[in-house]
Amino acid sequence: MGKQEIRYAAKVSLDKPAAEQACLHNRWHPDVPFTGTIKNGEVVKIECVDWTGGQIGNNDSADDVRDVDLTKVHYLTGPFEIETAEPGDVLLVEIQDVQPFQDQPWGFTGVFAKENGGGFLDEIYPKPAKAIWDFEGIFCSSRHIPGVRFAGLIHPGILGCAPSPEVLATWNKREAELIDACSHMSRDVALPPLTKSVHAGSASEELKAKIGKEGARTIPGRPEHGGNCDIKNLSRGSKVYLPVHVNGAKFSVGDLHFSQGDGEISFCGAIEMAGVITIKFTVMKGGMGQLGMKSPIYIPGPCEPQFGPGRYIYFEGFSVDEHGKQHYMDATVAYRQTSLRVIEYLRRYGYDDYQIYLLLSCAPVQGHVAGIVDIPNACTTMGLPMDIFDFDIAPHVPAKKMDLGSCAYASS
């Protein structure tokens, strides 16, 4: 150990379209071809593009966020064959490091247009907006949200193993049933297989067409394999236990984040970046039965920004929406209200609502379900770390309104 350079299992190009790179794919399907082999017990480096495949630029306009093509996402690196892995095993993934590329030390946070992706608060904030973040070692700051600087809890948003044909069929069936049951609603509730913009690595055109008709979209996480869970604490030093459903596991990873708040509320709400992740892979034979596993398990690593228990302000929200309507034990409504309470609080200092919305999506806020038994109101909280600001936001200090600039907006 430590006597030889860590091998790159896959490298990407930031100058070549993501859809032309054989080590990437954007659908979950058991037939996506392997892009490489990793030994049981091996440590490797894996390069990743940002989740949009390079559609968002380092500029002061949100036109690219407005016009982003969500039929293409997410671009994941893989799938990798993990030697000895078989259905019923568990793949232990130890995240040893995650870093941005040296020649691209920046990332972005976006609010998507309501008609193109939206976000948690899109009924209130429907316009596209963007913030660019510059990386300085472990810290980040933004010209679009001045007055804040914080250490990133850097992590992958997506990791998982391929579904078996049976698991894939289960996903497609239950999500199709949900779409049918919610056909009266004025929004997408799930995303069925889509033949447009399919990328399946080195697959032939015939296989690519099959994957387009059957393959699961990468937007949601799913209990059988994890996928797009966006858990901010899966950072350096974390251990993730993933169910294996196919021979070789077919592990994929992507959607790297420099930082994220609990909930990632603006949807493109982390600090999205391209970079490289270092992972050790270990196969636990028969692990699914041994652990009684129905969804992934993880153990957080030791690396986390430390603000101290007395250095957060916590805001509460309940199952009563912004129109005064009572809901029954609805934690989603409660967390929306929690988020709005923080926006109202920070607005007093001169930030506009979209700046705060972006900030709460990517800064290391602590979101919790506080109460889930006291009918009719679920109670959720959001802890805002006071020390990310270069001015005092404590409740006992009178708020002083300042000129705090603007995030990037789309042209009309």
RODO-2510 file (C-alpha; in nm, 4 decimals, decimal comma):
residues 412
     n   res          X          Y          Z
     1     m     0,0000     0,0000     0,0000
     2     g     0,1205     0,3501    -0,0810
     3     k     0,4073     0,2260    -0,2972
     4     q     0,2506     0,2808    -0,6361
     5     e     0,0415     0,5428    -0,8095
     6     i    -0,3357     0,4971    -0,7949
     7     r    -0,4701     0,3827    -1,1297
     8     y    -0,7274     0,5801    -1,3285
     9     a    -1,0165     0,3457    -1,4086
    10     a    -1,1658     0,6079    -1,6443
    11     k    -1,0745     0,9527    -1,7719
    12     v    -1,3089     1,2062    -1,9311
    13     s    -1,2563     1,5051    -2,1601
    14     l    -1,3991     1,8496    -2,0869
    15     d    -1,3426     1,9471    -2,4509
    16     k    -1,5412     1,6618    -2,6087
    17     p    -1,9231     1,6312    -2,5976
    18     a    -2,0297     1,3980    -2,3180
    19     a    -2,2504     1,2004    -2,5596
    20     e    -1,9393     1,1078    -2,7610
    21     q    -1,7442     0,9613    -2,4677
    22     a    -1,7604     0,5833    -2,4362
    23     c    -1,6939     0,5836    -2,0598
    24     l    -2,0173     0,7758    -1,9905
    25     h    -2,3862     0,6830    -1,9947
    26     n    -2,7148     0,8464    -1,8921
    27     r    -2,9588     0,5597    -1,8341
    28     w    -2,9781     0,2760    -1,5804
    29     h    -3,0012    -0,0551    -1,7657
    30     p    -2,8381    -0,3990    -1,7153
    31     d    -2,7147    -0,4092    -2,0768
    32     v    -2,5055    -0,0889    -2,0802
    33     p    -2,1588    -0,2252    -2,1726
    34     f    -1,8763    -0,2313    -1,9189
    35     t    -1,6303     0,0561    -1,9536
    36     g    -1,3561    -0,1153    -1,7531
    37     t    -1,2725    -0,3704    -1,4846
    38     i    -1,1766    -0,3083    -1,1208
    39     k    -1,0336    -0,5770    -0,8936
    40     n    -1,1976    -0,6686    -0,5643
    41     g    -1,0060    -0,4678    -0,3040
    42     e    -0,8606    -0,2198    -0,5537
    43     v    -0,8390     0,1587    -0,5106
    44     v    -0,8935     0,3581    -0,8310
    45     k    -0,9506     0,7131    -0,9502
    46     i    -1,2566     0,7844    -1,1669
    47     e    -1,3044     1,1104    -1,3556
    48     c    -1,6516     1,2607    -1,3962
    49     v    -1,8042     1,5427    -1,5991
    50     d    -2,0615     1,7649    -1,4284
    51     w    -2,4110     1,6185    -1,4280
    52     t    -2,5261     1,8198    -1,7325
    53     g    -2,2264     1,7176    -1,9401
    54     g    -2,0895     2,0709    -1,9630
    55     q    -2,4072     2,2611    -2,0537
    56     i    -2,3541     2,5328    -1,7882
    57     g    -2,0823     2,7977    -1,8281
    58     n    -1,8822     3,0229    -1,5959
    59     n    -2,0542     3,3494    -1,6889
    60     d    -2,3044     3,6030    -1,5571
    61     s    -2,6131     3,4854    -1,7449
    62     a    -2,8651     3,2156    -1,6540
    63     d    -2,9683     3,1603    -2,0155
    64     d    -2,7830     2,8258    -2,0065
    65     v    -2,9779     2,7216    -1,6962
    66     r    -3,3019     2,8288    -1,8648
    67     d    -3,2205     2,6294    -2,1780
    68     v    -3,0569     2,3200    -2,0236
    69     d    -3,1577     1,9928    -2,1934
    70     l    -3,2719     1,7645    -1,9125
    71     t    -3,3312     1,4708    -2,1474
    72     k    -2,9522     1,4219    -2,1460
    73     v    -2,8844     1,4016    -1,7722
    74     h    -2,7219     1,2642    -1,5658
    75     y    -2,3950     1,1721    -1,7348
    76     l    -2,2379     0,8994    -1,5198
    77     t    -1,8945     0,7389    -1,5493
    78     g    -1,9149     0,3608    -1,5847
    79     p    -2,0433     0,1029    -1,5582
    80     f    -1,7465    -0,0823    -1,4139
    81     e    -1,7102    -0,4559    -1,3741
    82     i    -1,6098    -0,5334    -1,0153
    83     e    -1,4375    -0,8702    -1,0182
    84     t    -1,6108    -1,1512    -0,8223
    85     a    -1,9322    -0,9469    -0,7659
    86     e    -2,2541    -1,1457    -0,8192
    87     p    -2,6253    -1,0915    -0,7550
    88     g    -2,6942    -1,1049    -0,3818
    89     d    -2,3551    -0,9620    -0,2898
    90     v    -2,2989    -0,6174    -0,1421
    91     l    -2,0459    -0,3770    -0,2899
    92     l    -1,8646    -0,1773    -0,0232
    93     v    -1,7634     0,1582    -0,1737
    94     e    -1,5155     0,3567     0,0362
    95     i    -1,4894     0,7188    -0,0785
    96     q    -1,1299     0,8157    -0,0160
    97     d    -1,1211     1,1526    -0,1912
    98     v    -1,3165     1,3818    -0,4251
    99     q    -1,1592     1,6823    -0,5951
   100     p    -1,2409     1,9292    -0,8739
   101     f    -1,0139     1,9291    -1,1781
   102     q    -0,7129     2,1586    -1,1347
   103     d    -0,7926     2,3418    -1,4590
   104     q    -1,1627     2,3894    -1,3712
   105     p    -1,1677     2,5179    -1,0098
   106     w    -1,5286     2,6356    -1,0132
   107     g    -1,8822     2,5051    -0,9918
   108     f    -2,2395     2,6245    -1,0295
   109     t    -2,5732     2,6269    -0,8493
   110     g    -2,8937     2,6789    -1,0444
   111     v    -3,2636     2,7470    -1,0068
   112     f    -3,4296     2,5827    -1,3046
   113     a    -3,7259     2,7414    -1,4790
   114     k    -4,0560     2,6020    -1,3523
   115     e    -4,1424     2,4762    -1,7005
   116     n    -3,8036     2,3012    -1,7336
   117     g    -3,7230     2,1044    -1,4194
   118     g    -3,8383     2,3534    -1,1582
   119     g    -3,7397     2,2999    -0,7967
   120     f    -3,8766     2,2628    -0,4451
   121     l    -4,0072     2,6216    -0,4355
   122     d    -4,0933     2,6624    -0,8046
   123     e    -4,4489     2,7749    -0,7324
   124     i    -4,2983     3,0780    -0,5576
   125     y    -3,9703     3,1166    -0,7497
   126     p    -4,0353     3,0046    -1,1097
   127     k    -3,7568     3,1969    -1,2869
   128     p    -3,4144     3,0546    -1,3790
   129     a    -3,1150     3,1861    -1,1858
   130     k    -2,7531     3,0869    -1,1300
   131     a    -2,4536     3,1380    -0,9028
   132     i    -2,0942     3,0547    -0,9920
   133     w    -1,8660     2,9439    -0,7076
   134     d    -1,4862     2,9736    -0,7072
   135     f    -1,2867     2,7107    -0,5192
   136     e    -0,9953     2,8074    -0,2932
   137     g    -0,8659     2,4809    -0,1483
   138     i    -1,1418     2,3503     0,0777
   139     f    -1,3310     2,6839     0,0668
   140     c    -1,5666     2,8401    -0,1849
   141     s    -1,7119     3,1855    -0,2481
   142     s    -1,9323     3,3423    -0,5145
   143     r    -1,9434     3,6765    -0,6903
   144     h    -2,3176     3,6183    -0,7234
   145     i    -2,3815     3,5747    -0,3486
   146     p    -2,1284     3,8017    -0,1747
   147     g    -2,0689     3,7964     0,1975
   148     v    -2,0443     3,4189     0,2379
   149     r    -1,7516     3,1750     0,2362
   150     f    -1,7533     2,8167     0,3599
   151     a    -1,5742     2,4838     0,3427
   152     g    -1,7208     2,2298     0,1049
   153     l    -1,8452     1,8900     0,2181
   154     i    -1,7417     1,7409    -0,1157
   155     h    -1,9217     1,4258    -0,2337
   156     p    -2,0799     1,2358    -0,5242
   157     g    -2,4527     1,2913    -0,5756
   158     i    -2,4947     0,9588    -0,7571
   159     l    -2,3488     0,6144    -0,7084
   160     g    -2,5086     0,2770    -0,7631
   161     c    -2,4989    -0,0599    -0,9328
   162     a    -2,7050    -0,1528    -1,2386
   163     p    -3,0520    -0,2998    -1,1937
   164     s    -3,1279    -0,6535    -1,3031
   165     p    -3,3960    -0,6911    -1,5742
   166     e    -3,6427    -0,7778    -1,2974
   167     v    -3,5540    -0,4747    -1,0852
   168     l    -3,5713    -0,2479    -1,3917
   169     a    -3,9164    -0,3842    -1,4778
   170     t    -4,0289    -0,3125    -1,1198
   171     w    -3,9093     0,0482    -1,1466
   172     n    -4,0845     0,1067    -1,4785
   173     k    -4,4092    -0,0540    -1,3592
   174     r    -4,4477     0,1345    -1,0342
   175     e    -4,3430     0,4699    -1,1840
   176     a    -4,5836     0,4219    -1,4773
   177     e    -4,8620     0,3504    -1,2275
   178     l    -4,7796     0,6728    -1,0439
   179     i    -4,7829     0,8734    -1,3675
   180     d    -5,1224     0,7264    -1,4532
   181     a    -5,2641     0,7910    -1,1054
   182     c    -5,1459     1,1532    -1,1130
   183     s    -5,2473     1,2358    -1,4701
   184     h    -5,4781     1,5087    -1,3356
   185     m    -5,1830     1,7038    -1,1928
   186     s    -5,0211     1,9922    -1,3773
   187     r    -4,6634     1,8721    -1,3220
   188     d    -4,4428     1,5734    -1,3946
   189     v    -4,4477     1,3255    -1,1063
   190     a    -4,2025     1,0759    -1,2596
   191     l    -4,0004     1,0390    -1,5781
   192     p    -4,0620     0,7264    -1,7888
   193     p    -3,8067     0,5782    -2,0317
   194     l    -3,7244     0,8201    -2,3121
   195     t    -3,5596     0,7394    -2,6447
   196     k    -3,4372     1,0976    -2,6965
   197     s    -3,0767     1,1822    -2,6009
   198     v    -2,9904     0,8287    -2,4882
   199     h    -2,6203     0,7694    -2,4299
   200     a    -2,5178     0,4120    -2,3516
   201     g    -2,1402     0,4196    -2,3628
   202     s    -2,0002     0,1927    -2,6330
   203     a    -2,3346     0,0234    -2,7085
   204     s    -2,4273    -0,0530    -3,0683
   205     e    -2,7092     0,1444    -3,2249
   206     e    -2,9418    -0,1561    -3,1856
   207     l    -2,8573    -0,1953    -2,8164
   208     k    -2,8766     0,1812    -2,7634
   209     a    -3,2333     0,1793    -2,9034
   210     k    -3,3286    -0,1015    -2,6631
   211     i    -3,1788     0,0845    -2,3682
   212     g    -3,3701     0,3976    -2,4697
   213     k    -3,7020     0,2097    -2,4679
   214     e    -3,6422     0,0321    -2,1375
   215     g    -3,3759     0,2230    -1,9453
   216     a    -3,4587     0,4101    -1,6262
   217     r    -3,3889     0,7824    -1,6046
   218     t    -3,1232     0,8866    -1,3561
   219     i    -3,3169     1,1728    -1,1916
   220     p    -3,4602     0,9872    -0,8876
   221     g    -3,2846     0,7712    -0,6340
   222     r    -3,4471     0,4292    -0,5929
   223     p    -3,4459     0,1963    -0,2924
   224     e    -3,3095    -0,1093    -0,4742
   225     h    -2,9773     0,0509    -0,5649
   226     g    -2,9374     0,4074    -0,4361
   227     g    -2,8560     0,6118    -0,7450
   228     n    -2,9305     0,9840    -0,7238
   229     c    -2,9659     1,0182    -0,3465
   230     d    -2,7817     1,3525    -0,3091
   231     i    -2,6745     1,2803     0,0479
   232     k    -2,4311     1,5534     0,1496
   233     n    -2,2628     1,3420     0,4178
   234     l    -2,1364     1,0799     0,1701
   235     s    -1,8074     1,2668     0,1705
   236     r    -1,4422     1,1702     0,2047
   237     g    -1,3956     0,8737     0,4342
   238     s    -1,7539     0,7506     0,3952
   239     k    -1,8440     0,3860     0,3434
   240     v    -2,1443     0,3002     0,1256
   241     y    -2,2934    -0,0490     0,1100
   242     l    -2,4680    -0,1077    -0,2246
   243     p    -2,6842    -0,4050    -0,3300
   244     v    -2,5541    -0,6010    -0,6313
   245     h    -2,8117    -0,7215    -0,8848
   246     v    -2,6027    -0,8273    -1,1881
   247     n    -2,2751    -1,0099    -1,2481
   248     g    -1,9848    -0,7674    -1,2123
   249     a    -2,2091    -0,5166    -1,0250
   250     k    -2,1913    -0,2595    -1,3100
   251     f    -2,1089     0,0267    -1,0743
   252     s    -2,1423     0,3873    -1,1935
   253     v    -2,0736     0,7248    -1,0308
   254     g    -2,1201     1,0928    -1,1135
   255     d    -2,2936     1,4193    -1,0249
   256     l    -2,0029     1,5423    -0,8113
   257     h    -2,0806     1,8191    -0,5604
   258     f    -1,8397     2,0604    -0,3917
   259     s    -2,1073     2,1358    -0,1326
   260     q    -2,4794     2,0849    -0,0741
   261     g    -2,7419     2,1654     0,1851
   262     d    -2,9862     1,9058     0,3146
   263     g    -3,2657     1,8781     0,0598
   264     e    -3,0760     2,0444    -0,2302
   265     i    -3,3952     2,2474    -0,2589
   266     s    -3,3450     2,4288    -0,5904
   267     f    -3,3013     2,0906    -0,7727
   268     c    -2,9729     2,2009    -0,9340
   269     g    -2,8966     2,3065    -0,5831
   270     a    -2,5566     2,1677    -0,4963
   271     i    -2,2359     2,3291    -0,6149
   272     e    -2,2134     2,1115    -0,9241
   273     m    -1,8682     2,0365    -1,0594
   274     a    -1,6529     1,8142    -1,2781
   275     g    -1,3713     1,6293    -1,1067
   276     v    -1,2157     1,3049    -0,9903
   277     i    -1,3232     1,0642    -0,7174
   278     t    -1,0979     0,8071    -0,5499
   279     i    -1,2738     0,4887    -0,4382
   280     k    -1,1831     0,1525    -0,2845
   281     f    -1,4099    -0,1379    -0,3825
   282     t    -1,4671    -0,4480    -0,1692
   283     v    -1,7162    -0,7273    -0,2443
   284     m    -1,9128    -0,8740     0,0491
   285     k    -2,0193    -1,2197    -0,0668
   286     g    -2,3846    -1,2862     0,0167
   287     g    -2,4024    -0,9460     0,1770
   288     m    -2,7637    -0,8701     0,0874
   289     g    -2,8883    -1,1682     0,2862
   290     q    -2,6438    -1,1083     0,5690
   291     l    -2,7569    -0,7465     0,6105
   292     g    -3,1236    -0,8043     0,5278
   293     m    -3,0681    -0,5279     0,2744
   294     k    -3,3557    -0,3610     0,0908
   295     s    -3,1803    -0,0275     0,0298
   296     p    -2,8236     0,1036     0,0670
   297     i    -2,6545     0,1710     0,4004
   298     y    -2,3810     0,4242     0,4649
   299     i    -2,1404     0,5301     0,7379
   300     p    -2,0324     0,8984     0,7183
   301     g    -1,6650     0,9843     0,7039
   302     p    -1,4729     1,2013     0,9512
   303     c    -1,4502     1,5082     0,7238
   304     e    -1,7198     1,7675     0,7883
   305     p    -1,7230     2,1467     0,8403
   306     q    -1,7461     2,2130     1,2143
   307     f    -1,9512     2,5105     1,3304
   308     g    -2,0363     2,3969     1,6824
   309     p    -2,3832     2,3379     1,8297
   310     g    -2,4229     2,7011     1,9312
   311     r    -2,3328     2,8393     1,5891
   312     y    -2,6519     2,7516     1,4014
   313     i    -2,9842     2,9340     1,3881
   314     y    -3,2684     2,6835     1,3511
   315     f    -3,5941     2,7706     1,1777
   316     e    -3,9151     2,5707     1,2140
   317     g    -4,1852     2,4813     0,9634
   318     f    -4,5178     2,3011     0,9980
   319     s    -4,7802     2,1345     0,7794
   320     v    -4,9618     2,4641     0,7196
   321     d    -4,8816     2,6041     0,3755
   322     e    -4,8181     2,9638     0,2686
   323     h    -5,1908     3,0076     0,1925
   324     g    -5,2903     2,9061     0,5457
   325     k    -5,4229     2,5636     0,4422
   326     q    -5,3856     2,2851     0,6958
   327     h    -5,2280     1,9599     0,5706
   328     y    -5,2103     1,6297     0,7578
   329     m    -4,8604     1,5362     0,8744
   330     d    -4,7085     1,6582     0,5486
   331     a    -4,3310     1,6895     0,5965
   332     t    -4,2878     1,8240     0,2433
   333     v    -4,5182     2,1171     0,3161
   334     a    -4,3416     2,1682     0,6478
   335     y    -3,9943     2,1784     0,4922
   336     r    -4,1141     2,4219     0,2295
   337     q    -4,2324     2,6513     0,5085
   338     t    -3,9041     2,6030     0,6926
   339     s    -3,7156     2,7142     0,3813
   340     l    -3,9376     3,0206     0,3407
   341     r    -3,8722     3,1241     0,7017
   342     v    -3,4974     3,1316     0,6316
   343     i    -3,5504     3,3291     0,3102
   344     e    -3,7556     3,5865     0,4986
   345     y    -3,4876     3,6131     0,7684
   346     l    -3,1930     3,6644     0,5319
   347     r    -3,3859     3,9036     0,3062
   348     r    -3,3454     4,1660     0,5812
   349     y    -2,9721     4,1964     0,5071
   350     g    -3,0140     4,2916     0,1397
   351     y    -3,0076     3,9574    -0,0398
   352     d    -3,2826     3,8992    -0,2936
   353     d    -3,4919     3,5853    -0,2635
   354     y    -3,3197     3,3979    -0,5470
   355     q    -2,9755     3,4555    -0,3951
   356     i    -3,0999     3,3036    -0,0684
   357     y    -3,2755     3,0159    -0,2465
   358     l    -2,9481     2,9297    -0,4215
   359     l    -2,7496     2,9635    -0,0984
   360     l    -2,9782     2,7351     0,1037
   361     s    -2,9460     2,4726    -0,1680
   362     c    -2,5669     2,4514    -0,1591
   363     a    -2,4434     2,5765     0,1810
   364     p    -2,4050     2,3136     0,4589
   365     v    -2,7461     2,3718     0,6188
   366     q    -2,8819     2,1015     0,8483
   367     g    -3,2319     1,9814     0,7625
   368     h    -3,4202     1,7608     1,0092
   369     v    -3,7599     1,6068     1,0682
   370     a    -3,8201     1,7237     1,4244
   371     g    -4,1695     1,5856     1,4880
   372     i    -4,3740     1,3314     1,2926
   373     v    -4,6323     1,2163     1,5510
   374     d    -4,8202     1,5246     1,6695
   375     i    -5,1310     1,5419     1,4516
   376     p    -5,1990     1,7291     1,2331
   377     n    -4,8592     1,8987     1,2001
   378     a    -4,5275     1,7490     1,1048
   379     c    -4,2462     1,9783     1,2183
   380     t    -3,9225     2,0215     1,0237
   381     t    -3,6217     2,2402     1,0930
   382     m    -3,3353     2,3943     0,9005
   383     g    -3,0145     2,4904     1,0783
   384     l    -2,8314     2,7814     0,9174
   385     p    -2,4603     2,8058     1,0135
   386     m    -2,3938     3,1632     1,1224
   387     d    -2,0203     3,1485     1,0564
   388     i    -2,0460     3,1179     0,6781
   389     f    -2,1305     3,4911     0,6685
   390     d    -1,8751     3,7695     0,7036
   391     f    -2,1276     3,9729     0,9056
   392     d    -2,3226     3,8841     1,2193
   393     i    -2,6674     3,7332     1,1519
   394     a    -2,7470     3,6472     1,5155
   395     p    -3,1092     3,7284     1,6096
   396     h    -3,0083     3,9705     1,8863
   397     v    -2,8057     4,1880     1,6443
   398     p    -3,0178     4,4416     1,4474
   399     a    -3,0131     4,3623     1,0756
   400     k    -2,8432     4,6164     0,8527
   401     k    -2,9541     4,6200     0,4896
   402     m    -2,6584     4,6177     0,2486
   403     d    -2,5923     4,6181    -0,1255
   404     l    -2,5274     4,2470    -0,1829
   405     g    -2,5319     4,2395    -0,5615
   406     s    -2,7274     3,9872    -0,7620
   407     c    -2,7163     3,6311    -0,8842
   408     a    -2,7210     3,5640    -1,2586
   409     y    -3,0604     3,5788    -1,4299
   410     a    -3,1753     3,4769    -1,7758
   411     s    -3,2323     3,7365    -2,0455
   412     s    -3,5952     3,8104    -2,1276
***
